[in-house]
Amino acid sequence: MPNPKRRHSKRRTSTRRAHDHLKKPALATCPDSGMAMMPHRVSPHTGKYKGREVVEIEEA
């Protein structure tokens, strides 16, 4: 099993890790309520997906 002869420098290590940061989630607007929501999912505010009601939402 080959082993590294020398340790990698801090610059080389941090350059490799440059793309490991977290990204913001993509948000879409609900056409009915106008609230932000995750795309391709049922709206948590109205319970609709693609214009039809999928989940019944109880209003408080």
C-alpha positions in Angstrom: 0.0 0.0 0.0 1.6 3.3 -1.0 1.9 6.0 1.6 2.5 9.7 1.1 6.1 10.7 1.4 5.5 14.3 2.5 2.4 16.0 4.0 0.4 18.3 1.7 0.7 22.0 2.3 -2.1 24.1 3.8 -2.6 25.9 0.5 -3.0 22.6 -1.4 -5.4 21.3 1.2 -7.6 24.4 1.3 -7.6 24.6 -2.5 -9.0 21.1 -2.7 -11.7 22.1 -0.1 -12.7 25.3 -1.9 -15.9 23.6 -3.2 -17.0 22.0 0.1 -19.0 25.0 1.3 -22.8 24.8 1.8 -25.0 26.3 -0.9 -28.3 28.2 -0.4 -31.3 26.1 -1.2 -33.2 27.0 -4.4 -36.5 28.7 -3.7 -39.6 29.2 -5.8 -42.7 31.3 -5.1 -46.0 29.7 -4.6 -48.4 30.9 -7.3 -51.4 30.9 -4.9 -50.0 32.4 -1.7 -46.8 34.1 -3.0 -44.7 32.6 -0.2 -41.2 31.1 -0.8 -41.1 27.3 -1.0 -38.8 24.5 -2.2 -39.4 23.8 -5.9 -41.2 20.6 -7.1 -42.8 20.1 -3.7 -46.3 20.6 -2.2 -46.8 24.1 -0.9 -46.8 24.0 2.9 -49.1 27.0 3.0 -51.9 26.0 0.6 -51.3 22.2 0.2 -51.4 22.5 -3.6 -49.0 21.1 -6.2 -49.3 22.1 -9.9 -52.6 23.9 -9.3 -54.5 21.1 -7.6 -55.0 20.3 -3.9 -52.9 17.4 -2.8 -52.9 17.8 1.0 -55.6 19.3 3.2 -54.4 22.1 5.4 -56.2 22.9 8.6 -56.5 26.6 9.3 -56.1 27.7 12.9 
